[in-house]
Amino acid sequence: MIPVTKTFFPPIEEYNAYLHRIWESGWITNRGELVIELENKLKHYLHTNNIIAITNATIALQIAINAIGKTGDIITTPFSYIATSSSIIWQKCHAVFVDIESDYLTIDVALIEEKITSNTVAILATHVFGNPCDVDALKLMAARHNIVLIYDAAHCFGVRYKGESIFNFGDISICSFHGTKIFHTGEGGAIFAKMKIYRHYFMICIILAMTDIMHTQDWGAMER
Ligand SMILES: Cc1ncc(COP(=O)(O)O)c(C=O)c1O
């Protein structure tokens, strides 16, 4: 049998060396030194400055949708992992499905426009199995209708489109670092956004919307 995915395990000594660092620091949660180190290494490796490490890609999808700031219809495709659609429902939005195209198995952009109404707030498209969506056409479509463009890039670690990291496309992209993925942390993920306002919002979300030790702001969750 050829496994579709096989989890990579580093030599246990390497893993233990990281555990020692955690023990020495006395800091095991809340964006500790190793999380910041990982973000910095990934910024360099992936050529993107916009990364925020997060608990997993499902949570990343949920806060990406929450960041839209309103509920409504989100155009997507069911040919993805269940988390893509369930995040839409979890955030009290409505999933409007369109079919995929047959070459790359990604959302068929030609079918999107007829589904856009005044209720549409976003497109959530998956780069399936590392195949980039038609990002140029989707960018135009989202801009024409003034809606948010989110990419589920869970399968896309290291993928580039026209020389640029795939995570730099759309308003927001998410990636999974689950044990079944190309790069993994056991459980984990990342969220990417060029716009500072989104990154600021995500940082607030991942620490329970706390602005300081005594105060919270807006909606927050335990997503660090
Ligand atoms: C396309 C897609 N989106 C989202 C997810 C969810 O990722 P996670 O397990 O990190 O929450 C997966 C996981 O398999 C996935 O394949």
The ligand as a Tripos MOL2 file, in Angstrom:
@<TRIPOS>MOLECULE
LIG
   16    16     1     0     0
SMALL
NO_CHARGES

@<TRIPOS>ATOM
      1 C1         -8.2640   21.8150    2.6550 C.3       1 LIG1
      2 C2         -8.1750   21.7430    4.1500 C.ar      1 LIG1
      3 N1         -8.6250   22.7770    4.8750 N.ar      1 LIG1
      4 C3         -8.5600   22.7780    6.2240 C.ar      1 LIG1
      5 C4         -8.0390   21.7000    6.9110 C.ar      1 LIG1
      6 C5         -8.0340   21.7210    8.4050 C.3       1 LIG1
      7 O1         -6.7320   21.7060    8.9120 O.3       1 LIG1
      8 P1         -6.4490   21.4660   10.4600 P.3       1 LIG1
      9 O2         -6.4870   19.9860   10.6900 O.co2     1 LIG1
     10 O3         -5.0770   22.0620   10.6830 O.co2     1 LIG1
     11 O4         -7.5000   22.1890   11.2440 O.co2     1 LIG1
     12 C6         -7.5450   20.5920    6.1930 C.ar      1 LIG1
     13 C7         -6.9840   19.4340    6.9150 C.2       1 LIG1
     14 O5         -6.8540   18.3510    6.4110 O.2       1 LIG1
     15 C8         -7.6170   20.6130    4.7810 C.ar      1 LIG1
     16 O6         -7.1740   19.5720    4.0530 O.3       1 LIG1
@<TRIPOS>BOND
     1     1     2 1
     2     2     3 ar
     3     2    15 ar
     4     3     4 ar
     5     4     5 ar
     6     5     6 1
     7     5    12 ar
     8     6     7 1
     9     7     8 1
    10     8     9 2
    11     8    10 1
    12     8    11 1
    13    12    13 1
    14    12    15 ar
    15    13    14 2
    16    15    16 1
@<TRIPOS>SUBSTRUCTURE
     1 LIG1         1 GROUP 0 **** ****
